[in-house]
Amino acid sequence: MSKARSFEEAMGRLEEVVTSLEAGELPLDAALTRYEEGVGLVRTCREALDAAELRVRRLVESGLAEPATGDVE
């Protein structure tokens, strides 16, 4: 992946990759290349989610956001 993608872009492309692999119509070399792309996209998404989680934790720890407590109705 040559340019940075947003989380949403990476997820959208990952869904396309998975769909094409599940179709089972790609030749082996193309399927392997697509799989490698998917692994990279998963890594990109995981890093974005980890960064978002860290930001939320920092906000909660700094007292700027309070975690939800009690029953949700």
N, CA, C and O atoms as a Tripos MOL2 file, in Angstrom:
@<TRIPOS>MOLECULE
protein
  292   291    73     0     0
PROTEIN
NO_CHARGES

@<TRIPOS>ATOM
      1 N           0.8480   -1.1650    0.0000 N.3       1 MET1
      2 CA          0.0000    0.0000    0.0000 C.3       1 MET1
      3 C           0.8940    1.2280    0.0000 C.2       1 MET1
      4 O           1.6270    1.4540    0.9630 O.2       1 MET1
      5 N           0.8490    2.0230   -1.0560 N.am      2 SER2
      6 CA          1.7820    3.1190   -1.2040 C.3       2 SER2
      7 C           1.3340    4.3870   -0.4890 C.2       2 SER2
      8 O           2.1820    5.1720   -0.0650 O.2       2 SER2
      9 N           0.0550    4.6110   -0.3440 N.am      3 LYS3
     10 CA         -0.3940    5.8170    0.3370 C.3       3 LYS3
     11 C          -1.1850    5.4520    1.5840 C.2       3 LYS3
     12 O          -1.7680    4.3720    1.6870 O.2       3 LYS3
     13 N          -1.1850    6.3840    2.5220 N.am      4 ALA4
     14 CA         -1.9420    6.1520    3.7430 C.3       4 ALA4
     15 C          -3.4320    6.1560    3.4120 C.2       4 ALA4
     16 O          -3.9090    6.9960    2.6490 O.2       4 ALA4
     17 N          -4.1460    5.2210    3.9880 N.am      5 ARG5
     18 CA         -5.5930    5.1270    3.7810 C.3       5 ARG5
     19 C          -6.2810    5.4080    5.0990 C.2       5 ARG5
     20 O          -5.7390    5.1560    6.1750 O.2       5 ARG5
     21 N          -7.4890    5.9340    4.9890 N.am      6 SER6
     22 CA         -8.2880    6.0750    6.1950 C.3       6 SER6
     23 C          -8.7600    4.6810    6.6010 C.2       6 SER6
     24 O          -8.7090    3.7360    5.8140 O.2       6 SER6
     25 N          -9.2100    4.5780    7.8220 N.am      7 PHE7
     26 CA         -9.7360    3.3100    8.3100 C.3       7 PHE7
     27 C         -10.8740    2.8340    7.4210 C.2       7 PHE7
     28 O         -10.9410    1.6600    7.0560 O.2       7 PHE7
     29 N         -11.7640    3.7530    7.0770 N.am      8 GLU8
     30 CA        -12.9270    3.3950    6.2690 C.3       8 GLU8
     31 C         -12.5220    2.9230    4.8750 C.2       8 GLU8
     32 O         -13.1020    1.9740    4.3460 O.2       8 GLU8
     33 N         -11.5370    3.5770    4.2850 N.am      9 GLU9
     34 CA        -11.0450    3.1540    2.9700 C.3       9 GLU9
     35 C         -10.4250    1.7610    3.0480 C.2       9 GLU9
     36 O         -10.6770    0.9050    2.2000 O.2       9 GLU9
     37 N          -9.6140    1.5530    4.0730 N.am     10 ALA10
     38 CA         -8.9570    0.2470    4.2330 C.3      10 ALA10
     39 C          -9.9950   -0.8490    4.4610 C.2      10 ALA10
     40 O          -9.8780   -1.9340    3.8920 O.2      10 ALA10
     41 N         -11.0070   -0.5800    5.2830 N.am     11 MET11
     42 CA        -12.0480   -1.5840    5.5290 C.3      11 MET11
     43 C         -12.8340   -1.8810    4.2570 C.2      11 MET11
     44 O         -13.1480   -3.0360    3.9700 O.2      11 MET11
     45 N         -13.1460   -0.8510    3.5090 N.am     12 GLY12
     46 CA        -13.8750   -1.0490    2.2580 C.3      12 GLY12
     47 C         -13.0840   -1.9120    1.2830 C.2      12 GLY12
     48 O         -13.6240   -2.8330    0.6700 O.2      12 GLY12
     49 N         -11.8020   -1.6010    1.1510 N.am     13 ARG13
     50 CA        -10.9690   -2.3970    0.2480 C.3      13 ARG13
     51 C         -10.8170   -3.8120    0.7870 C.2      13 ARG13
     52 O         -10.8210   -4.7630    0.0050 O.2      13 ARG13
     53 N         -10.6820   -3.9810    2.0980 N.am     14 LEU14
     54 CA        -10.5680   -5.3100    2.6860 C.3      14 LEU14
     55 C         -11.8130   -6.1390    2.3780 C.2      14 LEU14
     56 O         -11.7050   -7.3290    2.0840 O.2      14 LEU14
     57 N         -12.9670   -5.5350    2.4430 N.am     15 GLU15
     58 CA        -14.2050   -6.2500    2.1110 C.3      15 GLU15
     59 C         -14.1880   -6.7070    0.6500 C.2      15 GLU15
     60 O         -14.6300   -7.8130    0.3380 O.2      15 GLU15
     61 N         -13.6790   -5.8590   -0.2370 N.am     16 GLU16
     62 CA        -13.5610   -6.2400   -1.6500 C.3      16 GLU16
     63 C         -12.5930   -7.4150   -1.8240 C.2      16 GLU16
     64 O         -12.8610   -8.3470   -2.5810 O.2      16 GLU16
     65 N         -11.4740   -7.3550   -1.1180 N.am     17 VAL17
     66 CA        -10.4690   -8.4220   -1.1930 C.3      17 VAL17
     67 C         -11.0750   -9.7390   -0.7200 C.2      17 VAL17
     68 O         -10.9320  -10.7650   -1.3830 O.2      17 VAL17
     69 N         -11.7450   -9.7100    0.4140 N.am     18 VAL18
     70 CA        -12.3430  -10.9240    0.9670 C.3      18 VAL18
     71 C         -13.3880  -11.4920    0.0070 C.2      18 VAL18
     72 O         -13.4350  -12.7010   -0.2230 O.2      18 VAL18
     73 N         -14.2060  -10.6330   -0.5380 N.am     19 THR19
     74 CA        -15.2350  -11.0860   -1.4830 C.3      19 THR19
     75 C         -14.5990  -11.7630   -2.6910 C.2      19 THR19
     76 O         -15.0650  -12.8110   -3.1380 O.2      19 THR19
     77 N         -13.5350  -11.1630   -3.2180 N.am     20 SER20
     78 CA        -12.8950  -11.7570   -4.3940 C.3      20 SER20
     79 C         -12.2360  -13.0900   -4.0540 C.2      20 SER20
     80 O         -12.2380  -14.0060   -4.8760 O.2      20 SER20
     81 N         -11.6780  -13.2070   -2.8650 N.am     21 LEU21
     82 CA        -11.0670  -14.4820   -2.4670 C.3      21 LEU21
     83 C         -12.1340  -15.5460   -2.2180 C.2      21 LEU21
     84 O         -11.9560  -16.7060   -2.5900 O.2      21 LEU21
     85 N         -13.2320  -15.1520   -1.5950 N.am     22 GLU22
     86 CA        -14.3000  -16.1110   -1.3220 C.3      22 GLU22
     87 C         -14.9550  -16.6240   -2.5980 C.2      22 GLU22
     88 O         -15.4810  -17.7370   -2.6240 O.2      22 GLU22
     89 N         -14.9240  -15.8240   -3.6480 N.am     23 ALA23
     90 CA        -15.5170  -16.2470   -4.9180 C.3      23 ALA23
     91 C         -14.7630  -17.4330   -5.5080 C.2      23 ALA23
     92 O         -15.3320  -18.2210   -6.2650 O.2      23 ALA23
     93 N         -13.4900  -17.5590   -5.1640 N.am     24 GLY24
     94 CA        -12.7040  -18.7100   -5.5960 C.3      24 GLY24
     95 C         -12.4050  -18.7510   -7.0790 C.2      24 GLY24
     96 O         -12.1110  -19.8220   -7.6120 O.2      24 GLY24
     97 N         -12.4690  -17.6300   -7.7580 N.am     25 GLU25
     98 CA        -12.2700  -17.6140   -9.2010 C.3      25 GLU25
     99 C         -10.9000  -17.0950   -9.6320 C.2      25 GLU25
    100 O         -10.5930  -17.0820  -10.8240 O.2      25 GLU25
    101 N         -10.0750  -16.6700   -8.6800 N.am     26 LEU26
    102 CA         -8.7600  -16.1320   -9.0260 C.3      26 LEU26
    103 C          -7.7560  -17.2620   -9.2220 C.2      26 LEU26
    104 O          -7.8170  -18.2720   -8.5200 O.2      26 LEU26
    105 N          -6.8310  -17.1020  -10.1700 N.am     27 PRO27
    106 CA         -5.7330  -18.0620  -10.2650 C.3      27 PRO27
    107 C          -4.8860  -17.9790   -8.9910 C.2      27 PRO27
    108 O          -4.9300  -16.9770   -8.2770 O.2      27 PRO27
    109 N          -4.1340  -19.0140   -8.7150 N.am     28 LEU28
    110 CA         -3.3760  -19.1070   -7.4680 C.3      28 LEU28
    111 C          -2.4910  -17.8930   -7.2270 C.2      28 LEU28
    112 O          -2.5200  -17.3220   -6.1370 O.2      28 LEU28
    113 N          -1.7100  -17.4890   -8.2140 N.am     29 ASP29
    114 CA         -0.8100  -16.3460   -8.0150 C.3      29 ASP29
    115 C          -1.5760  -15.0700   -7.6830 C.2      29 ASP29
    116 O          -1.1750  -14.3060   -6.8050 O.2      29 ASP29
    117 N          -2.6700  -14.8470   -8.3860 N.am     30 ALA30
    118 CA         -3.4850  -13.6610   -8.1190 C.3      30 ALA30
    119 C          -4.1180  -13.7410   -6.7320 C.2      30 ALA30
    120 O          -4.2050  -12.7330   -6.0300 O.2      30 ALA30
    121 N          -4.5550  -14.9240   -6.3370 N.am     31 ALA31
    122 CA         -5.1530  -15.1080   -5.0150 C.3      31 ALA31
    123 C          -4.1270  -14.8380   -3.9170 C.2      31 ALA31
    124 O          -4.4470  -14.2190   -2.9030 O.2      31 ALA31
    125 N          -2.9000  -15.3000   -4.1190 N.am     32 LEU32
    126 CA         -1.8510  -15.0460   -3.1220 C.3      32 LEU32
    127 C          -1.5380  -13.5580   -3.0140 C.2      32 LEU32
    128 O          -1.3590  -13.0260   -1.9180 O.2      32 LEU32
    129 N          -1.4760  -12.9000   -4.1540 N.am     33 THR33
    130 CA         -1.2270  -11.4590   -4.1500 C.3      33 THR33
    131 C          -2.3510  -10.7280   -3.4410 C.2      33 THR33
    132 O          -2.0980   -9.8220   -2.6470 O.2      33 THR33
    133 N          -3.5850  -11.1110   -3.7180 N.am     34 ARG34
    134 CA         -4.7460  -10.4890   -3.0840 C.3      34 ARG34
    135 C          -4.7350  -10.7740   -1.5860 C.2      34 ARG34
    136 O          -5.0630   -9.8980   -0.7860 O.2      34 ARG34
    137 N          -4.3560  -12.0020   -1.1990 N.am     35 TYR35
    138 CA         -4.2800  -12.3510    0.2190 C.3      35 TYR35
    139 C          -3.2470  -11.4740    0.9310 C.2      35 TYR35
    140 O          -3.4940  -10.9750    2.0280 O.2      35 TYR35
    141 N          -2.0930  -11.2940    0.2960 N.am     36 GLU36
    142 CA         -1.0540  -10.4360    0.8800 C.3      36 GLU36
    143 C          -1.5700   -9.0160    1.0650 C.2      36 GLU36
    144 O          -1.3030   -8.3780    2.0830 O.2      36 GLU36
    145 N          -2.3090   -8.5230    0.0800 N.am     37 GLU37
    146 CA         -2.9000   -7.1940    0.2010 C.3      37 GLU37
    147 C          -3.8460   -7.1560    1.3990 C.2      37 GLU37
    148 O          -3.8510   -6.1960    2.1690 O.2      37 GLU37
    149 N          -4.6360   -8.1990    1.5430 N.am     38 GLY38
    150 CA         -5.5640   -8.2680    2.6600 C.3      38 GLY38
    151 C          -4.8710   -8.2460    4.0090 C.2      38 GLY38
    152 O          -5.3330   -7.5930    4.9440 O.2      38 GLY38
    153 N          -3.7650   -8.9600    4.1050 N.am     39 VAL39
    154 CA         -2.9990   -8.9720    5.3590 C.3      39 VAL39
    155 C          -2.5180   -7.5570    5.6910 C.2      39 VAL39
    156 O          -2.5720   -7.1320    6.8450 O.2      39 VAL39
    157 N          -2.0560   -6.8460    4.6890 N.am     40 GLY40
    158 CA         -1.6200   -5.4650    4.9090 C.3      40 GLY40
    159 C          -2.7690   -4.5650    5.3300 C.2      40 GLY40
    160 O          -2.6060   -3.6950    6.1850 O.2      40 GLY40
    161 N          -3.9250   -4.7770    4.7310 N.am     41 LEU41
    162 CA         -5.0960   -3.9850    5.0930 C.3      41 LEU41
    163 C          -5.5520   -4.2820    6.5150 C.2      41 LEU41
    164 O          -5.9540   -3.3740    7.2430 O.2      41 LEU41
    165 N          -5.4930   -5.5400    6.9090 N.am     42 VAL42
    166 CA         -5.8330   -5.9020    8.2920 C.3      42 VAL42
    167 C          -4.8850   -5.1950    9.2490 C.2      42 VAL42
    168 O          -5.3130   -4.6740   10.2790 O.2      42 VAL42
    169 N          -3.6180   -5.1750    8.9170 N.am     43 ARG43
    170 CA         -2.6240   -4.5000    9.7540 C.3      43 ARG43
    171 C          -2.9410   -3.0030    9.8520 C.2      43 ARG43
    172 O          -2.8820   -2.4250   10.9380 O.2      43 ARG43
    173 N          -3.2720   -2.3850    8.7310 N.am     44 THR44
    174 CA         -3.6280   -0.9640    8.7210 C.3      44 THR44
    175 C          -4.8400   -0.7030    9.6100 C.2      44 THR44
    176 O          -4.8450    0.2420   10.3980 O.2      44 THR44
    177 N          -5.8560   -1.5350    9.4820 N.am     45 CYS45
    178 CA         -7.0660   -1.3730   10.2930 C.3      45 CYS45
    179 C          -6.7780   -1.5820   11.7700 C.2      45 CYS45
    180 O          -7.2620   -0.8230   12.6110 O.2      45 CYS45
    181 N          -6.0030   -2.5910   12.0900 N.am     46 ARG46
    182 CA         -5.6610   -2.8770   13.4900 C.3      46 ARG46
    183 C          -4.9110   -1.6940   14.1030 C.2      46 ARG46
    184 O          -5.1910   -1.2970   15.2340 O.2      46 ARG46
    185 N          -3.9600   -1.1330   13.3570 N.am     47 GLU47
    186 CA         -3.2030    0.0130   13.8670 C.3      47 GLU47
    187 C          -4.1090    1.2120   14.1000 C.2      47 GLU47
    188 O          -3.9560    1.9190   15.0960 O.2      47 GLU47
    189 N          -5.0550    1.4470   13.1910 N.am     48 ALA48
    190 CA         -5.9930    2.5600   13.3620 C.3      48 ALA48
    191 C          -6.8810    2.3400   14.5820 C.2      48 ALA48
    192 O          -7.1320    3.2740   15.3440 O.2      48 ALA48
    193 N          -7.3540    1.1190   14.7690 N.am     49 LEU49
    194 CA         -8.1880    0.8130   15.9320 C.3      49 LEU49
    195 C          -7.4020    0.9320   17.2310 C.2      49 LEU49
    196 O          -7.9100    1.4490   18.2260 O.2      49 LEU49
    197 N          -6.1630    0.4530   17.2200 N.am     50 ASP50
    198 CA         -5.3170    0.5780   18.4120 C.3      50 ASP50
    199 C          -5.0730    2.0410   18.7710 C.2      50 ASP50
    200 O          -5.1090    2.4150   19.9430 O.2      50 ASP50
    201 N          -4.8210    2.8720   17.7440 N.am     51 ALA51
    202 CA         -4.5950    4.2990   17.9810 C.3      51 ALA51
    203 C          -5.8520    4.9620   18.5360 C.2      51 ALA51
    204 O          -5.7690    5.7910   19.4410 O.2      51 ALA51
    205 N          -7.0130    4.6010   17.9990 N.am     52 ALA52
    206 CA         -8.2710    5.1690   18.4910 C.3      52 ALA52
    207 C          -8.5240    4.7450   19.9360 C.2      52 ALA52
    208 O          -8.9540    5.5540   20.7590 O.2      52 ALA52
    209 N          -8.2590    3.4810   20.2410 N.am     53 GLU53
    210 CA         -8.4470    2.9960   21.6160 C.3      53 GLU53
    211 C          -7.5380    3.7470   22.5780 C.2      53 GLU53
    212 O          -7.9580    4.1080   23.6780 O.2      53 GLU53
    213 N          -6.3020    3.9830   22.1710 N.am     54 LEU54
    214 CA         -5.3610    4.7120   23.0140 C.3      54 LEU54
    215 C          -5.8500    6.1360   23.2650 C.2      54 LEU54
    216 O          -5.7680    6.6380   24.3850 O.2      54 LEU54
    217 N          -6.3530    6.7740   22.2280 N.am     55 ARG55
    218 CA         -6.8770    8.1330   22.3990 C.3      55 ARG55
    219 C          -8.0380    8.1530   23.3800 C.2      55 ARG55
    220 O          -8.1160    9.0410   24.2300 O.2      55 ARG55
    221 N          -8.9410    7.1850   23.2730 N.am     56 VAL56
    222 CA        -10.0840    7.1260   24.1820 C.3      56 VAL56
    223 C          -9.6050    6.8880   25.6130 C.2      56 VAL56
    224 O         -10.0840    7.5310   26.5470 O.2      56 VAL56
    225 N          -8.6680    5.9690   25.7800 N.am     57 ARG57
    226 CA         -8.1410    5.7020   27.1360 C.3      57 ARG57
    227 C          -7.5230    6.9510   27.7330 C.2      57 ARG57
    228 O          -7.7400    7.2530   28.9070 O.2      57 ARG57
    229 N          -6.7540    7.6810   26.9360 N.am     58 ARG58
    230 CA         -6.1190    8.9050   27.4450 C.3      58 ARG58
    231 C          -7.1680    9.9300   27.8490 C.2      58 ARG58
    232 O          -7.0160   10.5980   28.8710 O.2      58 ARG58
    233 N          -8.2230   10.0630   27.0650 N.am     59 LEU59
    234 CA         -9.2900   10.9900   27.4170 C.3      59 LEU59
    235 C          -9.9660   10.5860   28.7170 C.2      59 LEU59
    236 O         -10.2190   11.4290   29.5780 O.2      59 LEU59
    237 N         -10.2560    9.3080   28.8590 N.am     60 VAL60
    238 CA        -10.9070    8.8260   30.0750 C.3      60 VAL60
    239 C          -9.9910    9.0350   31.2740 C.2      60 VAL60
    240 O         -10.4390    9.4880   32.3270 O.2      60 VAL60
    241 N          -8.7150    8.7080   31.1200 N.am     61 GLU61
    242 CA         -7.7720    8.8520   32.2320 C.3      61 GLU61
    243 C          -7.5470   10.3100   32.6090 C.2      61 GLU61
    244 O          -7.2780   10.6080   33.7720 O.2      61 GLU61
    245 N          -7.6530   11.2200   31.6530 N.am     62 SER62
    246 CA         -7.4300   12.6320   31.9510 C.3      62 SER62
    247 C          -8.6780   13.2930   32.5380 C.2      62 SER62
    248 O          -8.6410   14.4510   32.9520 O.2      62 SER62
    249 N          -9.7710   12.5510   32.5690 N.am     63 GLY63
    250 CA        -11.0000   13.0830   33.1570 C.3      63 GLY63
    251 C         -11.8330   13.9050   32.1900 C.2      63 GLY63
    252 O         -12.8460   14.4800   32.5870 O.2      63 GLY63
    253 N         -11.4240   13.9720   30.9190 N.am     64 LEU64
    254 CA        -12.1910   14.7330   29.9480 C.3      64 LEU64
    255 C         -13.4090   13.9860   29.4650 C.2      64 LEU64
    256 O         -14.3390   14.5740   28.9140 O.2      64 LEU64
    257 N         -13.3980   12.6850   29.6770 N.am     65 ALA65
    258 CA        -14.5560   11.8660   29.3130 C.3      65 ALA65
    259 C         -14.7870   10.8780   30.4260 C.2      65 ALA65
    260 O         -13.8420   10.2980   30.9610 O.2      65 ALA65
    261 N         -15.9960   10.6910   30.7630 N.am     66 GLU66
    262 CA        -16.3350    9.7470   31.8080 C.3      66 GLU66
    263 C         -16.8850    8.4740   31.1530 C.2      66 GLU66
    264 O         -17.7470    8.5600   30.2780 O.2      66 GLU66
    265 N         -16.4060    7.3090   31.5580 N.am     67 PRO67
    266 CA        -16.9730    6.0850   31.0150 C.3      67 PRO67
    267 C         -18.4340    5.9370   31.4350 C.2      67 PRO67
    268 O         -18.8190    6.3480   32.5300 O.2      67 PRO67
    269 N         -19.2300    5.3550   30.5690 N.am     68 ALA68
    270 CA        -20.6400    5.1400   30.8660 C.3      68 ALA68
    271 C         -20.7800    4.1200   31.9790 C.2      68 ALA68
    272 O         -20.0930    3.0990   31.9860 O.2      68 ALA68
    273 N         -21.6690    4.3970   32.9170 N.am     69 THR69
    274 CA        -21.9510    3.4520   33.9930 C.3      69 THR69
    275 C         -23.4460    3.2740   34.1010 C.2      69 THR69
    276 O         -24.2260    4.0970   33.6220 O.2      69 THR69
    277 N         -23.8280    2.1990   34.7310 N.am     70 GLY70
    278 CA        -25.2430    1.9520   34.9420 C.3      70 GLY70
    279 C         -25.8800    1.2250   33.7770 C.2      70 GLY70
    280 O         -25.2090    0.8220   32.8270 O.2      70 GLY70
    281 N         -27.1910    1.0670   33.8720 N.am     71 ASP71
    282 CA        -27.9530    0.3700   32.8390 C.3      71 ASP71
    283 C         -28.1880    1.2730   31.6410 C.2      71 ASP71
    284 O         -28.3980    2.4780   31.7720 O.2      71 ASP71
    285 N         -28.1490    0.6640   30.4920 N.am     72 VAL72
    286 CA        -28.4660    1.3830   29.2630 C.3      72 VAL72
    287 C         -29.8950    1.0340   28.8910 C.2      72 VAL72
    288 O         -30.2610   -0.1390   28.8260 O.2      72 VAL72
    289 N         -30.6920    2.0470   28.6500 N.am     73 GLU73
    290 CA        -32.1000    1.8000   28.3070 C.3      73 GLU73
    291 C         -32.3370    2.1030   26.8720 C.2      73 GLU73
    292 O         -33.4600    1.9590   26.3880 O.2      73 GLU73
@<TRIPOS>BOND
     1     1     2 1
     2     2     3 1
     3     3     4 2
     4     3     5 am
     5     5     6 1
     6     6     7 1
     7     7     8 2
     8     7     9 am
     9     9    10 1
    10    10    11 1
    11    11    12 2
    12    11    13 am
    13    13    14 1
    14    14    15 1
    15    15    16 2
    16    15    17 am
    17    17    18 1
    18    18    19 1
    19    19    20 2
    20    19    21 am
    21    21    22 1
    22    22    23 1
    23    23    24 2
    24    23    25 am
    25    25    26 1
    26    26    27 1
    27    27    28 2
    28    27    29 am
    29    29    30 1
    30    30    31 1
    31    31    32 2
    32    31    33 am
    33    33    34 1
    34    34    35 1
    35    35    36 2
    36    35    37 am
    37    37    38 1
    38    38    39 1
    39    39    40 2
    40    39    41 am
    41    41    42 1
    42    42    43 1
    43    43    44 2
    44    43    45 am
    45    45    46 1
    46    46    47 1
    47    47    48 2
    48    47    49 am
    49    49    50 1
    50    50    51 1
    51    51    52 2
    52    51    53 am
    53    53    54 1
    54    54    55 1
    55    55    56 2
    56    55    57 am
    57    57    58 1
    58    58    59 1
    59    59    60 2
    60    59    61 am
    61    61    62 1
    62    62    63 1
    63    63    64 2
    64    63    65 am
    65    65    66 1
    66    66    67 1
    67    67    68 2
    68    67    69 am
    69    69    70 1
    70    70    71 1
    71    71    72 2
    72    71    73 am
    73    73    74 1
    74    74    75 1
    75    75    76 2
    76    75    77 am
    77    77    78 1
    78    78    79 1
    79    79    80 2
    80    79    81 am
    81    81    82 1
    82    82    83 1
    83    83    84 2
    84    83    85 am
    85    85    86 1
    86    86    87 1
    87    87    88 2
    88    87    89 am
    89    89    90 1
    90    90    91 1
    91    91    92 2
    92    91    93 am
    93    93    94 1
    94    94    95 1
    95    95    96 2
    96    95    97 am
    97    97    98 1
    98    98    99 1
    99    99   100 2
   100    99   101 am
   101   101   102 1
   102   102   103 1
   103   103   104 2
   104   103   105 am
   105   105   106 1
   106   106   107 1
   107   107   108 2
   108   107   109 am
   109   109   110 1
   110   110   111 1
   111   111   112 2
   112   111   113 am
   113   113   114 1
   114   114   115 1
   115   115   116 2
   116   115   117 am
   117   117   118 1
   118   118   119 1
   119   119   120 2
   120   119   121 am
   121   121   122 1
   122   122   123 1
   123   123   124 2
   124   123   125 am
   125   125   126 1
   126   126   127 1
   127   127   128 2
   128   127   129 am
   129   129   130 1
   130   130   131 1
   131   131   132 2
   132   131   133 am
   133   133   134 1
   134   134   135 1
   135   135   136 2
   136   135   137 am
   137   137   138 1
   138   138   139 1
   139   139   140 2
   140   139   141 am
   141   141   142 1
   142   142   143 1
   143   143   144 2
   144   143   145 am
   145   145   146 1
   146   146   147 1
   147   147   148 2
   148   147   149 am
   149   149   150 1
   150   150   151 1
   151   151   152 2
   152   151   153 am
   153   153   154 1
   154   154   155 1
   155   155   156 2
   156   155   157 am
   157   157   158 1
   158   158   159 1
   159   159   160 2
   160   159   161 am
   161   161   162 1
   162   162   163 1
   163   163   164 2
   164   163   165 am
   165   165   166 1
   166   166   167 1
   167   167   168 2
   168   167   169 am
   169   169   170 1
   170   170   171 1
   171   171   172 2
   172   171   173 am
   173   173   174 1
   174   174   175 1
   175   175   176 2
   176   175   177 am
   177   177   178 1
   178   178   179 1
   179   179   180 2
   180   179   181 am
   181   181   182 1
   182   182   183 1
   183   183   184 2
   184   183   185 am
   185   185   186 1
   186   186   187 1
   187   187   188 2
   188   187   189 am
   189   189   190 1
   190   190   191 1
   191   191   192 2
   192   191   193 am
   193   193   194 1
   194   194   195 1
   195   195   196 2
   196   195   197 am
   197   197   198 1
   198   198   199 1
   199   199   200 2
   200   199   201 am
   201   201   202 1
   202   202   203 1
   203   203   204 2
   204   203   205 am
   205   205   206 1
   206   206   207 1
   207   207   208 2
   208   207   209 am
   209   209   210 1
   210   210   211 1
   211   211   212 2
   212   211   213 am
   213   213   214 1
   214   214   215 1
   215   215   216 2
   216   215   217 am
   217   217   218 1
   218   218   219 1
   219   219   220 2
   220   219   221 am
   221   221   222 1
   222   222   223 1
   223   223   224 2
   224   223   225 am
   225   225   226 1
   226   226   227 1
   227   227   228 2
   228   227   229 am
   229   229   230 1
   230   230   231 1
   231   231   232 2
   232   231   233 am
   233   233   234 1
   234   234   235 1
   235   235   236 2
   236   235   237 am
   237   237   238 1
   238   238   239 1
   239   239   240 2
   240   239   241 am
   241   241   242 1
   242   242   243 1
   243   243   244 2
   244   243   245 am
   245   245   246 1
   246   246   247 1
   247   247   248 2
   248   247   249 am
   249   249   250 1
   250   250   251 1
   251   251   252 2
   252   251   253 am
   253   253   254 1
   254   254   255 1
   255   255   256 2
   256   255   257 am
   257   257   258 1
   258   258   259 1
   259   259   260 2
   260   259   261 am
   261   261   262 1
   262   262   263 1
   263   263   264 2
   264   263   265 am
   265   265   266 1
   266   266   267 1
   267   267   268 2
   268   267   269 am
   269   269   270 1
   270   270   271 1
   271   271   272 2
   272   271   273 am
   273   273   274 1
   274   274   275 1
   275   275   276 2
   276   275   277 am
   277   277   278 1
   278   278   279 1
   279   279   280 2
   280   279   281 am
   281   281   282 1
   282   282   283 1
   283   283   284 2
   284   283   285 am
   285   285   286 1
   286   286   287 1
   287   287   288 2
   288   287   289 am
   289   289   290 1
   290   290   291 1
   291   291   292 2
@<TRIPOS>SUBSTRUCTURE
     1 MET1         2 RESIDUE 1 A MET
     2 SER2         6 RESIDUE 1 A SER
     3 LYS3        10 RESIDUE 1 A LYS
     4 ALA4        14 RESIDUE 1 A ALA
     5 ARG5        18 RESIDUE 1 A ARG
     6 SER6        22 RESIDUE 1 A SER
     7 PHE7        26 RESIDUE 1 A PHE
     8 GLU8        30 RESIDUE 1 A GLU
     9 GLU9        34 RESIDUE 1 A GLU
    10 ALA10       38 RESIDUE 1 A ALA
    11 MET11       42 RESIDUE 1 A MET
    12 GLY12       46 RESIDUE 1 A GLY
    13 ARG13       50 RESIDUE 1 A ARG
    14 LEU14       54 RESIDUE 1 A LEU
    15 GLU15       58 RESIDUE 1 A GLU
    16 GLU16       62 RESIDUE 1 A GLU
    17 VAL17       66 RESIDUE 1 A VAL
    18 VAL18       70 RESIDUE 1 A VAL
    19 THR19       74 RESIDUE 1 A THR
    20 SER20       78 RESIDUE 1 A SER
    21 LEU21       82 RESIDUE 1 A LEU
    22 GLU22       86 RESIDUE 1 A GLU
    23 ALA23       90 RESIDUE 1 A ALA
    24 GLY24       94 RESIDUE 1 A GLY
    25 GLU25       98 RESIDUE 1 A GLU
    26 LEU26      102 RESIDUE 1 A LEU
    27 PRO27      106 RESIDUE 1 A PRO
    28 LEU28      110 RESIDUE 1 A LEU
    29 ASP29      114 RESIDUE 1 A ASP
    30 ALA30      118 RESIDUE 1 A ALA
    31 ALA31      122 RESIDUE 1 A ALA
    32 LEU32      126 RESIDUE 1 A LEU
    33 THR33      130 RESIDUE 1 A THR
    34 ARG34      134 RESIDUE 1 A ARG
    35 TYR35      138 RESIDUE 1 A TYR
    36 GLU36      142 RESIDUE 1 A GLU
    37 GLU37      146 RESIDUE 1 A GLU
    38 GLY38      150 RESIDUE 1 A GLY
    39 VAL39      154 RESIDUE 1 A VAL
    40 GLY40      158 RESIDUE 1 A GLY
    41 LEU41      162 RESIDUE 1 A LEU
    42 VAL42      166 RESIDUE 1 A VAL
    43 ARG43      170 RESIDUE 1 A ARG
    44 THR44      174 RESIDUE 1 A THR
    45 CYS45      178 RESIDUE 1 A CYS
    46 ARG46      182 RESIDUE 1 A ARG
    47 GLU47      186 RESIDUE 1 A GLU
    48 ALA48      190 RESIDUE 1 A ALA
    49 LEU49      194 RESIDUE 1 A LEU
    50 ASP50      198 RESIDUE 1 A ASP
    51 ALA51      202 RESIDUE 1 A ALA
    52 ALA52      206 RESIDUE 1 A ALA
    53 GLU53      210 RESIDUE 1 A GLU
    54 LEU54      214 RESIDUE 1 A LEU
    55 ARG55      218 RESIDUE 1 A ARG
    56 VAL56      222 RESIDUE 1 A VAL
    57 ARG57      226 RESIDUE 1 A ARG
    58 ARG58      230 RESIDUE 1 A ARG
    59 LEU59      234 RESIDUE 1 A LEU
    60 VAL60      238 RESIDUE 1 A VAL
    61 GLU61      242 RESIDUE 1 A GLU
    62 SER62      246 RESIDUE 1 A SER
    63 GLY63      250 RESIDUE 1 A GLY
    64 LEU64      254 RESIDUE 1 A LEU
    65 ALA65      258 RESIDUE 1 A ALA
    66 GLU66      262 RESIDUE 1 A GLU
    67 PRO67      266 RESIDUE 1 A PRO
    68 ALA68      270 RESIDUE 1 A ALA
    69 THR69      274 RESIDUE 1 A THR
    70 GLY70      278 RESIDUE 1 A GLY
    71 ASP71      282 RESIDUE 1 A ASP
    72 VAL72      286 RESIDUE 1 A VAL
    73 GLU73      290 RESIDUE 1 A GLU
